[in-house]
């Protein structure tokens, strides 16, 4: 019997292998404001530990976030017929995420990325396998969340566009990944215009808009001119901003209980939690309060999934938040 879902995420899934590096075998070099992680070339470089985290990636993270917060969620993705693909499926089933829309490709590998983890930051070595992307019959979910796909996925976006055009009742969240940004805003113009909510960070907004503009208000305005009803731009530890055409809101991060352990997944946690809040009928202001709580929790653990909260725990953090933990109009 076909399931009816509140939230379906579409995008590539990956296994992340976190390789923890330490000083002095690794260090950060700053050249013309560009920070680079440096290792001795041709050397045998010791590492402290490796932690393997299956079933992650922007869309997989969003599907898990939605499930933990109480929505009925599923993932449209692709895996190879290898050990890592089976491991990804098992992890999602444990999270109560629907897996029936995940295609297994014979004689292909599952996406596997290497995360060079130094202090609380990371540099990720990525490779998207070239899957034959298809869109299964996903019925009519209340929300679609589209994010990172591979370099050969442009034709697949046409299938998603057709689905969204034929299902105007389905709300749409768009968090473009690397290749979606490389395709350019013109080729994916439909998705910017169709988005009920759009997410990117400040640097990504400059890349998408092809501008050196640094003023966040102008970036929000320029982003919203692409079409999304709500434009959301995050700025790391500086906080997050939204613009719905009427007002610009700023939300500071939720206070960290201790220094971040690993920042991987913080952006995905914010974006997915913000979307889930909207799906639950919350206002933009309420969604802005929800998002940073999950980001705070995720950065306290390794990987993008471990720290994602259930609704009761998230609401507990909100209940104990500082009195000034509220969005402000700027």
C-alpha positions as CSV (number, residue, x, y, z in Angstrom):
1,X,0.0,0.0,0.0
2,X,1.4,3.4,-1.1
3,X,2.5,5.7,1.8
4,X,1.4,9.3,2.0
5,X,4.3,11.4,3.1
6,X,4.5,14.8,4.8
7,X,8.1,15.4,3.6
8,X,10.1,13.9,0.8
9,X,13.7,14.9,0.3
10,X,15.4,14.5,-3.1
11,X,19.2,14.3,-3.4
12,X,22.3,12.3,-3.3
13,X,23.2,10.1,-0.3
14,X,26.7,9.5,0.9
15,X,28.8,7.7,3.5
16,X,31.2,10.1,5.2
17,X,34.5,8.8,6.6
18,X,35.8,11.4,9.1
19,X,39.6,11.3,9.3
20,X,40.6,13.3,12.4
21,X,43.9,15.1,12.0
22,X,45.9,16.8,14.7
23,X,48.7,19.4,15.0
24,X,51.6,19.3,14.2
25,X,51.1,16.8,11.4
26,X,48.3,19.2,10.0
27,X,47.9,22.9,10.2
28,X,46.0,25.8,8.7
29,X,47.7,28.2,6.5
30,X,46.2,31.6,5.6
31,X,47.2,33.1,2.2
32,X,45.3,36.3,1.0
33,X,42.4,35.5,3.4
34,X,42.1,32.0,2.1
35,X,42.4,29.3,4.8
36,X,44.1,26.1,3.6
37,X,44.7,22.9,5.4
38,X,48.3,21.8,5.0
39,X,50.0,18.4,5.2
40,X,53.6,17.4,4.4
41,X,53.7,16.3,0.7
42,X,55.0,12.7,0.2
43,X,55.0,12.0,3.9
44,X,53.2,9.4,6.0
45,X,50.8,11.5,8.0
46,X,49.5,10.1,11.3
47,X,45.8,10.6,12.1
48,X,44.0,10.3,15.4
49,X,41.0,8.3,14.4
50,X,38.5,7.6,11.6
51,X,34.7,7.6,12.2
52,X,32.4,6.3,9.4
53,X,28.9,7.8,9.1
54,X,26.5,6.2,6.6
55,X,23.4,7.7,5.1
56,X,24.2,11.4,5.1
57,X,24.3,14.2,2.6
58,X,22.0,17.3,2.5
59,X,18.8,15.5,1.6
60,X,19.4,12.4,3.7
61,X,20.1,14.6,6.6
62,X,16.9,16.6,6.0
63,X,14.8,13.4,5.8
64,X,16.2,12.2,9.1
65,X,15.7,15.6,10.7
66,X,12.0,15.6,9.6
67,X,11.5,12.1,10.9
68,X,12.9,12.8,14.3
69,X,10.8,16.0,14.5
70,X,7.6,14.0,13.9
71,X,6.9,14.2,10.2
72,X,6.4,11.2,8.0
73,X,9.4,11.4,5.7
74,X,11.1,9.6,2.9
75,X,14.1,10.0,0.6
76,X,14.5,9.8,-3.1
77,X,18.1,8.9,-3.8
78,X,20.5,6.4,-5.4
79,X,23.0,3.8,-4.1
80,X,25.2,1.1,-5.5
81,X,24.7,-2.6,-4.9
82,X,27.6,-2.7,-2.5
83,X,28.1,-3.0,1.3
84,X,27.9,0.8,1.8
85,X,24.6,1.0,0.0
86,X,23.1,-1.7,2.3
87,X,24.5,0.1,5.3
88,X,22.9,3.4,4.2
89,X,19.5,1.7,3.8
90,X,19.7,0.1,7.2
91,X,20.6,3.4,8.8
92,X,17.6,5.1,7.3
93,X,15.2,2.4,8.3
94,X,16.5,2.7,11.9
95,X,15.6,6.4,11.6
96,X,12.1,5.6,10.3
97,X,12.7,7.2,7.0
98,X,10.9,5.7,4.0
99,X,13.4,4.0,1.7
100,X,11.1,2.7,-1.1
101,X,12.2,5.5,-3.4
102,X,15.9,4.8,-3.2
103,X,17.2,3.1,-6.4
104,X,19.9,0.5,-6.2
105,X,22.2,0.4,-9.2
106,X,23.8,-2.8,-10.2
107,X,27.6,-2.8,-10.5
108,X,27.9,0.8,-9.2
109,X,29.3,2.2,-6.0
110,X,27.6,4.1,-3.3
111,X,28.8,7.7,-2.9
112,X,31.7,7.8,-0.4
113,X,33.3,11.0,0.8
114,X,36.4,11.6,2.9
115,X,36.2,14.3,5.6
116,X,39.5,15.8,6.7
117,X,38.5,16.9,10.2
118,X,40.9,19.4,11.9
119,X,39.9,21.1,15.1
120,X,36.1,21.8,14.7
121,X,36.2,22.4,10.9
122,X,36.4,20.1,7.9
123,X,37.5,19.8,4.3
124,X,35.5,17.2,2.4
125,X,36.9,15.2,-0.6
126,X,33.8,14.5,-2.6
127,X,32.9,12.3,-5.6
128,X,29.3,11.9,-6.9
129,X,28.8,8.6,-8.8
130,X,27.1,9.0,-12.1
131,X,23.7,7.4,-11.5
132,X,20.9,7.2,-14.1
133,X,18.6,9.5,-12.2
134,X,14.9,8.8,-12.4
135,X,11.9,10.1,-10.4
136,X,9.7,7.4,-9.0
137,X,5.9,7.8,-8.4
138,X,6.0,9.7,-5.1
139,X,2.3,10.5,-5.0
140,X,1.6,14.0,-3.6
141,X,3.7,14.8,-0.6
142,X,3.0,17.9,1.5
143,X,6.6,19.1,1.1
144,X,9.4,18.4,-1.3
145,X,13.0,19.3,-0.2
146,X,15.5,19.4,-3.1
147,X,19.2,19.5,-2.5
148,X,22.6,18.3,-3.7
149,X,22.8,16.1,-6.8
150,X,25.6,15.0,-9.1
151,X,27.2,16.7,-12.1
152,X,25.1,14.6,-14.6
153,X,21.7,15.4,-12.9
154,X,20.6,18.4,-15.0
155,X,18.1,16.4,-17.1
156,X,16.7,14.9,-13.9
157,X,15.8,18.4,-12.7
158,X,13.4,18.5,-15.6
159,X,11.5,15.5,-14.2
160,X,11.3,17.2,-10.7
161,X,10.2,20.5,-12.4
162,X,7.4,18.6,-14.2
163,X,6.3,17.0,-11.0
164,X,6.2,20.3,-9.1
165,X,4.3,21.9,-12.0
166,X,1.7,19.2,-11.9
167,X,1.4,19.3,-8.1
168,X,0.9,23.0,-7.2
169,X,-0.4,21.9,-3.8
170,X,3.0,20.5,-2.8
171,X,5.2,23.0,-0.9
172,X,8.8,23.2,-2.1
173,X,12.1,23.9,-0.3
174,X,15.3,24.4,-2.2
175,X,18.8,24.1,-0.8
176,X,21.1,24.0,-3.8
177,X,24.3,21.8,-3.7
178,X,27.6,22.4,-5.4
179,X,26.6,21.3,-8.9
180,X,23.2,22.9,-8.7
181,X,25.0,26.2,-8.1
182,X,27.4,25.5,-10.9
183,X,24.5,24.9,-13.3
184,X,23.7,28.5,-12.8
185,X,20.5,30.4,-11.7
186,X,19.3,30.6,-15.3
187,X,19.2,26.8,-16.0
188,X,17.5,26.2,-12.6
189,X,15.4,29.4,-12.7
190,X,12.2,27.4,-12.2
191,X,13.3,26.1,-8.9
192,X,14.2,29.5,-7.5
193,X,10.8,30.8,-8.6
194,X,8.8,27.8,-7.4
195,X,10.5,27.7,-3.9
196,X,8.3,28.4,-0.9
197,X,11.6,28.7,1.0
198,X,15.2,28.9,-0.3
199,X,18.4,28.3,1.7
200,X,22.0,29.1,1.1
201,X,24.9,30.6,3.1
202,X,26.3,34.1,2.5
203,X,29.2,32.9,0.3
204,X,26.9,30.7,-1.7
205,X,24.5,33.6,-2.3
206,X,27.4,35.6,-3.7
207,X,28.3,32.7,-6.0
208,X,24.7,32.2,-7.1
209,X,24.1,35.9,-7.8
210,X,27.6,36.3,-9.3
211,X,28.3,39.3,-7.2
212,X,30.8,40.6,-4.7
213,X,28.1,42.4,-2.8
214,X,28.7,42.0,0.9
215,X,25.7,43.7,2.4
216,X,23.3,41.0,3.8
217,X,20.2,43.1,3.2
218,X,21.1,43.5,-0.5
219,X,21.9,39.9,-0.8
220,X,18.6,38.9,0.6
221,X,16.7,41.3,-1.7
222,X,18.7,40.0,-4.7
223,X,18.1,36.4,-3.8
224,X,14.3,37.0,-3.3
225,X,14.2,38.6,-6.7
226,X,15.0,35.2,-8.1
227,X,11.5,34.2,-7.0
228,X,11.4,32.3,-3.6
229,X,8.6,33.4,-1.2
230,X,11.1,33.2,1.7
231,X,14.8,33.8,1.2
232,X,17.0,32.4,4.0
233,X,20.8,33.2,4.2
234,X,22.9,31.8,6.9
235,X,26.2,33.3,8.0
236,X,27.9,30.7,10.1
237,X,28.4,31.7,13.7
238,X,27.1,35.2,12.9
239,X,23.5,33.9,12.7
240,X,20.8,33.6,10.0
241,X,18.6,36.1,8.1
242,X,15.2,35.8,6.3
243,X,13.3,38.0,3.9
244,X,9.8,37.4,2.9
245,X,9.2,40.6,0.9
246,X,7.9,42.4,3.9
247,X,10.5,42.3,6.6
248,X,14.1,41.1,7.2
249,X,14.6,39.1,10.3
250,X,17.9,38.2,12.0
251,X,18.4,35.3,14.4
252,X,21.5,34.7,16.4
253,X,22.8,31.2,17.1
254,X,21.5,29.2,20.0
255,X,24.1,29.3,22.8
256,X,26.6,26.4,22.6
257,X,26.8,24.4,25.9
258,X,30.5,23.9,25.1
259,X,32.8,24.6,22.1
260,X,31.7,22.8,18.9
261,X,33.2,19.4,18.3
262,X,32.6,19.2,14.6
263,X,30.7,21.7,12.4
264,X,29.7,19.2,9.7
265,X,25.9,19.2,9.2
266,X,25.2,22.5,11.0
267,X,23.7,24.2,7.9
268,X,21.7,21.1,6.9
269,X,20.3,20.9,10.4
270,X,19.2,24.6,10.3
271,X,17.6,24.4,6.9
272,X,15.8,21.2,7.4
273,X,14.5,22.2,10.9
274,X,13.3,25.6,9.6
275,X,11.4,23.7,6.8
276,X,9.9,21.2,9.2
277,X,8.7,24.1,11.5
278,X,6.9,25.6,8.5
279,X,5.5,22.2,7.6
280,X,4.1,22.0,11.2
281,X,2.4,25.4,10.7
282,X,4.9,27.5,12.5
283,X,5.6,31.1,11.5
284,X,8.9,32.3,10.0
285,X,9.8,33.8,13.4
286,X,9.2,30.5,15.1
287,X,11.0,28.6,12.4
288,X,14.0,30.9,13.0
289,X,14.0,30.0,16.6
290,X,13.9,26.2,15.8
291,X,16.7,26.0,13.3
292,X,19.7,27.1,15.4
293,X,18.7,24.7,18.2
294,X,19.3,21.7,16.0
295,X,22.5,23.3,14.6
296,X,23.8,23.7,18.1
297,X,23.1,20.1,18.9
298,X,24.6,18.7,15.7
299,X,28.0,20.4,16.1
300,X,28.4,18.8,19.5
301,X,28.8,15.4,17.9
302,X,30.5,13.8,14.9
303,X,28.6,13.7,11.6
304,X,25.5,15.4,10.4
305,X,23.0,13.0,11.9
306,X,23.9,12.0,15.4
307,X,22.9,15.3,17.1
308,X,19.6,15.8,15.3
309,X,16.9,16.3,18.0
310,X,13.4,14.9,18.4
311,X,10.6,17.5,18.9
312,X,10.3,17.2,22.6
313,X,14.0,17.7,23.2
314,X,14.1,20.7,20.8
315,X,11.1,22.3,22.4
316,X,12.8,21.8,25.8
317,X,15.8,23.8,24.6
318,X,13.4,26.5,23.4
319,X,11.7,26.6,26.8
320,X,15.0,27.1,28.6
321,X,16.5,29.6,26.0
322,X,17.7,33.0,27.1
323,X,15.1,35.7,27.2
324,X,16.7,37.5,24.3
325,X,16.7,34.4,22.1
326,X,14.2,35.9,19.6
327,X,14.4,37.1,16.0
328,X,14.8,40.8,15.5
329,X,13.8,43.0,12.6
330,X,16.7,44.8,10.9
